[in-house]
Amino acid sequence: MRLSNLADYAIVIMAATARKCGSASLVEADRRKRGRVSSADLAQETGIPVPTAQKIVSKLSAAGLLRSTRGAGGGLQLGRPAAAISMADIVEAIEGPIALVSCIDTGDCAVEHECSVKPHWPVVNAAVRGALAEVSLAKIAGAVPAQKEVA
């Protein structure tokens, strides 16, 4: 199982936004104090091509994970605090609901009448989503890369 490049890049973009802009606040005065960043700035910082970054930013904004402000001093900010955004939120904003097999979402299965596995997939999907939900954007943005233990 692999995430798409877009989902991977979305996590990278969200982490860069969190580092540059900090957490979103509900208080308007605090919002004006926070930094804003453009999709071009995020593309440059992360090495993701500008068109790809813009596509990702559009999806993240539609999901409410980013907030865009137009005009002088405008730009992108987190849609809610980094601690309240999980990897699962970001992946689902790009990929849709987390499901390891399509038969769970679409119900389209050629061997459904003989399948004894289908009842178990929701448990597996919930476990994967739960693992992703445990990792907050705040952890990602402030994390030091994990180091391999030397045996």
Backbone as a printed PyTorch tensor [residue, N CA C, xyz], in Angstrom:
tensor([[[  0.8480,  -1.1780,   0.0000],
         [  0.0000,   0.0000,   0.0000],
         [  0.8890,   1.2350,   0.0000]],

        [[  0.5650,   2.1770,  -0.8480],
         [  1.2910,   3.4300,  -0.9180],
         [  0.3120,   4.5750,  -1.0700]],

        [[  0.6620,   5.6940,  -0.4550],
         [ -0.0900,   6.9140,  -0.6990],
         [  0.3040,   7.4440,  -2.0690]],

        [[ -0.5800,   8.1640,  -2.6850],
         [ -0.2270,   8.8050,  -3.9510],
         [  0.7770,   9.9100,  -3.6740]],

        [[  1.4820,  10.3260,  -4.7280],
         [  2.4080,  11.4520,  -4.5880],
         [  1.6700,  12.6920,  -4.1100]],

        [[  0.4400,  12.9060,  -4.5960],
         [ -0.3130,  14.0980,  -4.1770],
         [ -0.5850,  14.0950,  -2.6780]],

        [[ -0.9360,  12.9450,  -2.1190],
         [ -1.1830,  12.8610,  -0.6780],
         [  0.1070,  13.1000,   0.1020]],

        [[  1.1880,  12.5230,  -0.3650],
         [  2.4910,  12.7330,   0.2630],
         [  2.8670,  14.2110,   0.2070]],

        [[  2.7460,  14.8210,  -0.9620],
         [  3.0760,  16.2360,  -1.1230],
         [  2.1590,  17.1180,  -0.2630]],

        [[  0.9050,  16.7180,  -0.1170],
         [ -0.0280,  17.5000,   0.6990],
         [  0.4360,  17.5480,   2.1550]],

        [[  0.9310,  16.4410,   2.6490],
         [  1.4450,  16.4110,   4.0280],
         [  2.6630,  17.3200,   4.1410]],

        [[  3.5360,  17.2880,   3.1420],
         [  4.7220,  18.1490,   3.1350],
         [  4.3120,  19.6210,   3.0940]],

        [[  3.3330,  19.9540,   2.2600],
         [  2.8530,  21.3380,   2.1430],
         [  2.2030,  21.8050,   3.4380]],

        [[  1.4080,  20.9500,   4.0370],
         [  0.7640,  21.3280,   5.3030],
         [  1.7980,  21.5360,   6.4070]],

        [[  2.8240,  20.7020,   6.4490],
         [  3.8830,  20.8630,   7.4570],
         [  4.6200,  22.1800,   7.2400]],

        [[  4.9150,  22.5150,   5.9980],
         [  5.5900,  23.7780,   5.7000],
         [  4.7070,  24.9650,   6.0830]],

        [[  3.4260,  24.8530,   5.8160],
         [  2.4900,  25.9300,   6.1830],
         [  2.4420,  26.0820,   7.6960]],

        [[  2.3910,  24.9850,   8.4110],
         [  2.3520,  25.0410,   9.8770],
         [  3.6150,  25.6970,  10.4280]],

        [[  4.7560,  25.3570,   9.8670],
         [  6.0130,  25.9560,  10.3430],
         [  6.0580,  27.4510,  10.0440]],

        [[  5.5760,  27.8560,   8.8770],
         [  5.6390,  29.2610,   8.4730],
         [  4.5620,  30.1240,   9.1170]],

        [[  3.3780,  29.5550,   9.2880],
         [  2.2340,  30.3770,   9.6920],
         [  1.7420,  30.1160,  11.1020]],

        [[  2.0910,  29.0170,  11.6730],
         [  1.5830,  28.6880,  12.9950],
         [  0.1350,  28.2700,  12.9200]],

        [[ -0.4700,  28.1090,  14.0640],
         [ -1.8470,  27.6330,  14.1520],
         [ -2.8280,  28.7390,  13.8480]],

        [[ -3.9480,  28.3570,  13.2580],
         [ -5.0250,  29.3050,  13.0170],
         [ -5.7360,  29.5830,  14.3290]],

        [[ -6.2330,  30.7740,  14.4520],
         [ -6.9660,  31.1600,  15.6610],
         [ -8.3480,  31.6410,  15.2650]],

        [[ -9.2910,  31.4980,  16.1480],
         [-10.6390,  31.9680,  15.8620],
         [-10.7760,  33.4650,  16.0670]],

        [[ -9.8270,  34.0860,  16.7280],
         [ -9.9040,  35.5230,  17.0150],
         [ -9.3090,  36.2920,  15.8420]],

        [[-10.0990,  37.2170,  15.2820],
         [ -9.6780,  37.9560,  14.0950],
         [ -8.3770,  38.7160,  14.3240]],

        [[ -8.1960,  39.3240,  15.4690],
         [ -6.9740,  40.0760,  15.7480],
         [ -5.7600,  39.1670,  15.6860]],

        [[ -5.8920,  37.9410,  16.1910],
         [ -4.7880,  36.9930,  16.1430],
         [ -4.5010,  36.5600,  14.7120]],

        [[ -5.5450,  36.4290,  13.8910],
         [ -5.3600,  36.0130,  12.5000],
         [ -4.4920,  37.0210,  11.7620]],

        [[ -4.7070,  38.3020,  12.0390],
         [ -3.9320,  39.3310,  11.3510],
         [ -2.4640,  39.3030,  11.7620]],

        [[ -2.1760,  38.8370,  12.9580],
         [ -0.7980,  38.7710,  13.4440],
         [ -0.0410,  37.5960,  12.8340]],

        [[ -0.7350,  36.5480,  12.4980],
         [ -0.0980,  35.3370,  11.9670],
         [  0.4200,  35.5880,  10.5570]],

        [[  1.4640,  34.8660,  10.1990],
         [  1.9940,  34.9630,   8.8620],
         [  1.0960,  34.2670,   7.8590]],

        [[  1.2670,  34.6560,   6.6380],
         [  0.5750,  33.9940,   5.5360],
         [  1.6270,  33.6140,   4.5160]],

        [[  1.2930,  32.6380,   3.7180],
         [  2.2340,  32.1370,   2.7280],
         [  1.4780,  31.8690,   1.4350]],

        [[  2.1500,  31.9970,   0.3120],
         [  1.5110,  31.7150,  -0.9770],
         [  1.8370,  30.2900,  -1.4130]],

        [[  1.0560,  29.7860,  -2.3580],
         [  1.3440,  28.4480,  -2.8760],
         [  2.6870,  28.4470,  -3.5980]],

        [[  3.0660,  29.5700,  -4.2150],
         [  4.3740,  29.6600,  -4.8730],
         [  5.5010,  29.5680,  -3.8390]],

        [[  5.3190,  30.2340,  -2.6830],
         [  6.3210,  30.1440,  -1.6080],
         [  6.4390,  28.7070,  -1.1130]],

        [[  5.3020,  28.0470,  -0.9370],
         [  5.3110,  26.6520,  -0.4710],
         [  5.9890,  25.7470,  -1.4910]],

        [[  5.7290,  25.9980,  -2.7760],
         [  6.3570,  25.2070,  -3.8330],
         [  7.8690,  25.3850,  -3.7930]],

        [[  8.3070,  26.6120,  -3.6260],
         [  9.7410,  26.8790,  -3.5940],
         [ 10.3860,  26.2230,  -2.3660]],

        [[  9.7520,  26.3460,  -1.2170],
         [ 10.3150,  25.7820,   0.0080],
         [ 10.3700,  24.2590,  -0.0210]],

        [[  9.3580,  23.6370,  -0.6080],
         [  9.2670,  22.1760,  -0.5740],
         [  9.8570,  21.4860,  -1.7970]],

        [[ 10.0750,  22.2370,  -2.8710],
         [ 10.5700,  21.6330,  -4.0990],
         [  9.4840,  20.9830,  -4.9420]],

        [[  8.2370,  21.2090,  -4.5680],
         [  7.0950,  20.6710,  -5.3280],
         [  6.7870,  21.6570,  -6.4560]],

        [[  6.5750,  21.1880,  -7.6780],
         [  6.2710,  22.1080,  -8.7850],
         [  5.0550,  22.9910,  -8.4760]],

        [[  5.1110,  24.2450,  -8.9090],
         [  4.0530,  25.2150,  -8.6040],
         [  2.6670,  24.7220,  -9.0190]],

        [[  2.4720,  24.1950, -10.2450],
         [  1.1240,  23.7390, -10.6070],
         [  0.6050,  22.6350,  -9.6790]],

        [[  1.4980,  21.7460,  -9.2740],
         [  1.1100,  20.6660,  -8.3660],
         [  0.7610,  21.2370,  -6.9960]],

        [[  1.5730,  22.1640,  -6.5100],
         [  1.3010,  22.8050,  -5.2190],
         [ -0.0430,  23.5290,  -5.2580]],

        [[ -0.3420,  24.2170,  -6.3530],
         [ -1.6130,  24.9350,  -6.4720],
         [ -2.7920,  23.9670,  -6.4670]],

        [[ -2.6540,  22.8370,  -7.1400],
         [ -3.7140,  21.8260,  -7.1620],
         [ -3.9580,  21.2910,  -5.7540]],

        [[ -2.8870,  21.0070,  -5.0380],
         [ -2.9900,  20.4800,  -3.6810],
         [ -3.6040,  21.5150,  -2.7520]],

        [[ -3.1390,  22.7550,  -2.8460],
         [ -3.6730,  23.8390,  -2.0110],
         [ -5.1700,  24.0000,  -2.2520]],

        [[ -5.6020,  23.8750,  -3.4900],
         [ -7.0260,  23.9770,  -3.8100],
         [ -7.8290,  22.8930,  -3.0980]],

        [[ -7.3340,  21.6610,  -3.1290],
         [ -8.0360,  20.5550,  -2.4590],
         [ -8.0210,  20.7260,  -0.9390]],

        [[ -6.8960,  21.1510,  -0.3940],
         [ -6.7950,  21.3460,   1.0490],
         [ -7.6990,  22.4860,   1.5140]],

        [[ -7.8130,  23.5240,   0.6920],
         [ -8.7060,  24.6470,   1.0080],
         [-10.1660,  24.2100,   0.9550]],

        [[-10.5170,  23.4240,  -0.0500],
         [-11.8900,  22.9310,  -0.1740],
         [-12.2760,  22.0720,   1.0280]],

        [[-11.3000,  21.3840,   1.6120],
         [-11.5550,  20.5400,   2.7820],
         [-11.5160,  21.3320,   4.0920]],

        [[-11.1970,  22.6250,   4.0020],
         [-11.1490,  23.4630,   5.1960],
         [ -9.8530,  23.3610,   5.9830]],

        [[ -8.8560,  22.6880,   5.4270],
         [ -7.5780,  22.5510,   6.1280],
         [ -6.6980,  23.7780,   5.9410]],

        [[ -6.8940,  24.4810,   4.8380],
         [ -6.2270,  25.7570,   4.5950],
         [ -7.2860,  26.8230,   4.3920]],

        [[ -6.9340,  28.0460,   4.7630],
         [ -7.8210,  29.1910,   4.5460],
         [ -7.0480,  30.1890,   3.6960]],

        [[ -7.6850,  30.6660,   2.6530],
         [ -7.0630,  31.5950,   1.7200],
         [ -7.6580,  32.9790,   1.9000]],

        [[ -6.7820,  33.9890,   1.9400],
         [ -7.2050,  35.3760,   2.0470],
         [ -6.6640,  36.1180,   0.8430]],

        [[ -7.5300,  36.8650,   0.1620],
         [ -7.1180,  37.6180,  -1.0200],
         [ -6.7040,  39.0340,  -0.6310]],

        [[ -6.0350,  39.6870,  -1.5730],
         [ -5.7000,  41.0880,  -1.4020],
         [ -4.3570,  41.3010,  -0.7320]],

        [[ -4.0970,  42.5900,  -0.4250],
         [ -2.8350,  42.9560,   0.2200],
         [ -2.7150,  42.2200,   1.5490]],

        [[ -1.5810,  41.6120,   1.7560],
         [ -1.3670,  40.8480,   2.9820],
         [ -2.0690,  39.5100,   2.9780]],

        [[ -2.6030,  39.1280,   1.8260],
         [ -3.3170,  37.8600,   1.7370],
         [ -2.3730,  36.6800,   1.6290]],

        [[ -2.9530,  35.5260,   1.5220],
         [ -2.1730,  34.3030,   1.3990],
         [ -2.8820,  33.1580,   2.0840]],

        [[ -2.1380,  32.1350,   2.3890],
         [ -2.6850,  30.9180,   2.9870],
         [ -2.3210,  30.8220,   4.4590]],

        [[ -3.2630,  30.2940,   5.2260],
         [ -3.0560,  29.9690,   6.6290],
         [ -3.7220,  28.6360,   6.8950]],

        [[ -3.3670,  28.0360,   8.0220],
         [ -4.0540,  26.8090,   8.4210],
         [ -5.5130,  27.1260,   8.7070]],

        [[ -6.3810,  26.1940,   8.3720],
         [ -7.8110,  26.3700,   8.6010],
         [ -8.2020,  26.1490,  10.0520]],

        [[ -7.3820,  25.4320,  10.7940],
         [ -7.5850,  25.2180,  12.2230],
         [ -6.2170,  24.9250,  12.8420]],

        [[ -6.1240,  24.8790,  14.1490],
         [ -4.8210,  24.6640,  14.7640],
         [ -4.1500,  23.3740,  14.2840]],

        [[ -2.8250,  23.4180,  14.1820],
         [ -2.0610,  22.2660,  13.7000],
         [ -2.3130,  21.0230,  14.5490]],

        [[ -2.5220,  21.2040,  15.8270],
         [ -2.7770,  20.0630,  16.7110],
         [ -4.1250,  19.4120,  16.4220]],

        [[ -5.0180,  20.1350,  15.7470],
         [ -6.3600,  19.6320,  15.4360],
         [ -6.4650,  19.0920,  14.0110]],

        [[ -5.3430,  19.0140,  13.3120],
         [ -5.3080,  18.4610,  11.9540],
         [ -4.4510,  17.2050,  12.0000]],

        [[ -4.9940,  16.1040,  11.5120],
         [ -4.2440,  14.8450,  11.5280],
         [ -3.8010,  14.4610,  10.1190]],

        [[ -2.8890,  13.4970,  10.0720],
         [ -2.4900,  12.9510,   8.7700],
         [ -3.7010,  12.3590,   8.0550]],

        [[ -4.6150,  11.7680,   8.8040],
         [ -5.8220,  11.2010,   8.1950],
         [ -6.6350,  12.3010,   7.5160]],

        [[ -6.7660,  13.4610,   8.1630],
         [ -7.5010,  14.5830,   7.5690],
         [ -6.8830,  14.9950,   6.2390]],

        [[ -5.5610,  15.0810,   6.2150],
         [ -4.8560,  15.5190,   5.0100],
         [ -4.9960,  14.4820,   3.8980]],

        [[ -4.7740,  13.2330,   4.2270],
         [ -4.8840,  12.1690,   3.2180],
         [ -6.3050,  12.1190,   2.6620]],

        [[ -7.3030,  12.2000,   3.5260],
         [ -8.6940,  12.1450,   3.0500],
         [ -9.0680,  13.3640,   2.2160]],

        [[ -8.4560,  14.5080,   2.4860],
         [ -8.7200,  15.6960,   1.6700],
         [ -8.2570,  15.4900,   0.2350]],

        [[ -7.2080,  14.7120,   0.0670],
         [ -6.6480,  14.4690,  -1.2690],
         [ -7.2090,  13.2070,  -1.9020]],

        [[ -7.2850,  12.1160,  -1.1360],
         [ -7.6440,  10.8050,  -1.6740],
         [ -9.1090,  10.4220,  -1.5000]],

        [[ -9.8050,  11.0850,  -0.5870],
         [-11.1440,  10.6470,  -0.2240],
         [-11.0490,   9.6890,   0.9570]],

        [[-12.1410,   9.0550,   1.3140],
         [-12.1340,   8.1650,   2.4820],
         [-11.0670,   7.0710,   2.3670]],

        [[-10.4730,   6.7660,   3.5050],
         [ -9.4200,   5.7520,   3.5390],
         [-10.0710,   4.3720,   3.4490]],

        [[ -9.7550,   3.6710,   2.3720],
         [-10.2640,   2.3230,   2.1520],
         [ -9.2120,   1.5700,   1.3530]],

        [[ -8.7530,   0.4680,   1.8850],
         [ -7.6820,  -0.2750,   1.2290],
         [ -8.1540,  -1.0640,   0.0230]],

        [[ -9.4230,  -1.4000,  -0.0230],
         [ -9.9750,  -2.1070,  -1.1740],
         [-11.2210,  -1.3720,  -1.6490]],

        [[-11.4480,  -1.3960,  -2.9340],
         [-12.5530,  -0.6220,  -3.5060],
         [-13.9220,  -1.2230,  -3.2190]],

        [[-13.9910,  -2.5100,  -2.9320],
         [-15.3020,  -3.1310,  -2.7400],
         [-16.0410,  -2.5580,  -1.5260]],

        [[-15.3080,  -2.0080,  -0.5840],
         [-15.9410,  -1.4400,   0.6080],
         [-16.6800,  -0.1540,   0.2450]],

        [[-16.0490,   0.6860,  -0.5680],
         [-16.6670,   1.9500,  -0.9620],
         [-17.7160,   1.7910,  -2.0510]],

        [[-17.3790,   1.0160,  -3.0730],
         [-18.2480,   0.9410,  -4.2430],
         [-19.2200,  -0.2270,  -4.1870]],

        [[-18.8990,  -1.2320,  -3.4020],
         [-19.7330,  -2.4300,  -3.3730],
         [-19.5750,  -3.2670,  -4.6190]],

        [[-18.6270,  -2.8840,  -5.4710],
         [-18.4020,  -3.5630,  -6.7350],
         [-17.3670,  -4.6700,  -6.5500]],

        [[-17.8340,  -5.9010,  -6.5510],
         [-16.9370,  -7.0330,  -6.3300],
         [-17.4230,  -8.2210,  -7.1510]],

        [[-16.5290,  -8.7450,  -7.9550],
         [-16.8830,  -9.8720,  -8.8210],
         [-17.0180, -11.1810,  -8.0510]],

        [[-16.4080, -11.2760,  -6.8800],
         [-16.4460, -12.5290,  -6.1290],
         [-17.1470, -12.3670,  -4.7750]],

        [[-17.9820, -11.3690,  -4.6710],
         [-18.6400, -11.0680,  -3.3950],
         [-19.4010, -12.2700,  -2.8340]],

        [[-20.0450, -13.0360,  -3.6870],
         [-20.8270, -14.1830,  -3.2310],
         [-19.9640, -15.2570,  -2.5770]],

        [[-18.6660, -15.2810,  -2.8750],
         [-17.7520, -16.2740,  -2.3060],
         [-16.7580, -15.6620,  -1.3160]],

        [[-16.8370, -14.3700,  -1.0830],
         [-15.8110, -13.6630,  -0.3210],
         [-16.0580, -13.7390,   1.1880]],

        [[-15.0930, -14.2800,   1.8860],
         [-15.1810, -14.3310,   3.3460],
         [-14.3340, -13.2370,   3.9880]],

        [[-13.6640, -12.4370,   3.1630],
         [-12.7640, -11.4030,   3.6680],
         [-13.4790, -10.0600,   3.8470]],

        [[-14.4600,  -9.7790,   3.0150],
         [-15.1100,  -8.4640,   3.0110],
         [-15.5520,  -7.9850,   4.3990]],

        [[-16.1080,  -8.8350,   5.2420],
         [-16.5280,  -8.3490,   6.5630],
         [-15.3700,  -7.8480,   7.4400]],

        [[-14.1460,  -8.2210,   7.0970],
         [-12.9840,  -7.8470,   7.8990],
         [-12.3330,  -6.5410,   7.4410]],

        [[-12.6050,  -6.1140,   6.2140],
         [-11.9710,  -4.9100,   5.7000],
         [-12.3250,  -3.6500,   6.4900]],

        [[-13.5400,  -3.4630,   6.9360],
         [-13.8160,  -2.2530,   7.7240],
         [-12.9530,  -2.1410,   8.9780]],

        [[-12.6520,  -3.2650,   9.6080],
         [-11.7920,  -3.2610,  10.7940],
         [-10.3780,  -2.8220,  10.4040]],

        [[ -9.8860,  -3.3590,   9.2910],
         [ -8.5550,  -3.0000,   8.8140],
         [ -8.5150,  -1.5240,   8.4250]],

        [[ -9.5170,  -1.0640,   7.6950],
         [ -9.5760,   0.3430,   7.2910],
         [ -9.5960,   1.2610,   8.5040]],

        [[-10.3710,   0.8960,   9.5070],
         [-10.4530,   1.7110,  10.7260],
         [ -9.1020,   1.7500,  11.4420]],

        [[ -8.3780,   0.6440,  11.4370],
         [ -7.0630,   0.6040,  12.0810],
         [ -6.0700,   1.5130,  11.3540]],

        [[ -6.0800,   1.4780,  10.0250],
         [ -5.1810,   2.3290,   9.2420],
         [ -5.5450,   3.7960,   9.4590]],

        [[ -6.8440,   4.1120,   9.3870],
         [ -7.2640,   5.4890,   9.5960],
         [ -6.9150,   5.9420,  11.0080]],

        [[ -7.1150,   5.0650,  11.9890],
         [ -6.7870,   5.3930,  13.3720],
         [ -5.3120,   5.7020,  13.5580]],

        [[ -4.4660,   4.9280,  12.9090],
         [ -3.0220,   5.1830,  12.9950],
         [ -2.6740,   6.5420,  12.4010]],

        [[ -3.2660,   6.8730,  11.2540],
         [ -3.0240,   8.1800,  10.6350],
         [ -3.6080,   9.3150,  11.4750]],

        [[ -4.7350,   9.0710,  12.1140],
         [ -5.3800,  10.0870,  12.9370],
         [ -4.5820,  10.3930,  14.1990]],

        [[ -3.7490,   9.4620,  14.6250],
         [ -2.9310,   9.6560,  15.8300],
         [ -1.7800,  10.6300,  15.6220]],

        [[ -1.4290,  10.9040,  14.3700],
         [ -0.2960,  11.7790,  14.0840],
         [ -0.8190,  13.1480,  13.6740]],

        [[ -0.5890,  14.1360,  14.5260],
         [ -1.0870,  15.4860,  14.2450],
         [ -0.1070,  16.2630,  13.3800]],

        [[ -0.6230,  17.2710,  12.7320],
         [  0.2120,  18.1660,  11.9380],
         [  1.2300,  18.8620,  12.8310]],

        [[  0.8560,  19.1630,  14.0600],
         [  1.7950,  19.7870,  14.9940],
         [  3.0040,  18.8810,  15.2180]],

        [[  2.7720,  17.5730,  15.3410],
         [  3.8810,  16.6220,  15.5030],
         [  4.7480,  16.5940,  14.2510]],

        [[  4.1000,  16.5670,  13.1020],
         [  4.8370,  16.4870,  11.8400],
         [  5.6840,  17.7410,  11.6370]],

        [[  5.0910,  18.8990,  11.8630],
         [  5.7720,  20.1710,  11.6080],
         [  6.9370,  20.4020,  12.5630]],

        [[  6.8320,  19.8620,  13.7710],
         [  7.8930,  20.0840,  14.7450],
         [  8.7940,  18.8980,  14.9460]],

        [[  8.5500,  17.8340,  14.2010],
         [  9.2640,  16.5700,  14.4330],
         [ 10.6730,  16.5920,  13.8850]],

        [[ 11.5340,  15.9590,  14.6290],
         [ 12.8800,  15.6620,  14.1470],
         [ 12.7690,  14.3060,  13.4670]],

        [[ 13.3430,  14.1540,  12.2730],
         [ 13.2310,  12.8620,  11.5930],
         [ 13.6750,  11.7120,  12.4710]],

        [[ 12.9410,  10.6290,  12.4320],
         [ 13.2830,   9.4350,  13.2080],
         [ 14.5900,   8.8750,  12.6850]],

        [[ 15.4320,   8.4190,  13.6040],
         [ 16.7080,   7.8440,  13.2090],
         [ 16.6600,   6.3480,  13.3840]],

        [[ 17.3040,   5.6520,  12.4810],
         [ 17.3770,   4.2000,  12.5620],
         [ 18.3230,   3.7930,  13.6760]],

        [[ 17.9080,   2.8150,  14.4160],
         [ 18.7830,   2.2880,  15.4530],
         [ 19.8470,   1.4340,  14.7970]],

        [[ 21.0580,   1.5760,  15.2820],
         [ 22.1680,   0.7770,  14.7580],
         [ 22.3190,  -0.4420,  15.6600]],

        [[ 22.2970,  -1.6210,  15.0760],
         [ 22.4050,  -2.8580,  15.8570],
         [ 23.8280,  -3.2710,  16.0370]]])
